[in-house]
Amino acid sequence: MSNLHQGGCQCGAMRYQFRAPLRDIAHCHCSVCRRSTGGILVTWITVPRDAFTWLQGEPACFASSPSCERYFCAHCGAHLALFTTLSPHSLDVTIATLDHPERAAADRHIWTQDRLPWLEVDPSLPCEQQEHID
């Protein structure tokens, strides 16, 4: 399988690509991700920042905290990526916006201290109360 992956927003105004293996994929349960997407969790892949390219469109940006910027489509609102100064050489990309999200299975849960109590998690995946950034 190729390490070149593409994705984009719902309306097609934004397109991106990255060249990296499909690993370091986490289901995030933090309340900030829930509120910014409207989902019960968000699944992210962390890729090297220099491996990521916007192919089409200019993303809108929202500083959701002092250390995080979230990138989304200004037309349809699709949440596409996140940059944090806590990990300045990487970028997190939303798995659901990949052209082939079925190829990118999560390998862990993060921020499970914020998990909604009625949400069952895959017991075969490790859980981190917060997130451990290398």
Secondary structure, DSSP 8 states (H G I E B T S, - for coil): --SEEEEE-SSSS-EEEEES-S-SEEEE--HHHHHHHSSS-EEEEEEEGGGEEEEES--EEEEEETTEEEEE-TTT--EEEEEETTSTTEEEEEGGGBS-GGG----EEE-GGG--TT----TTS-B-SS----
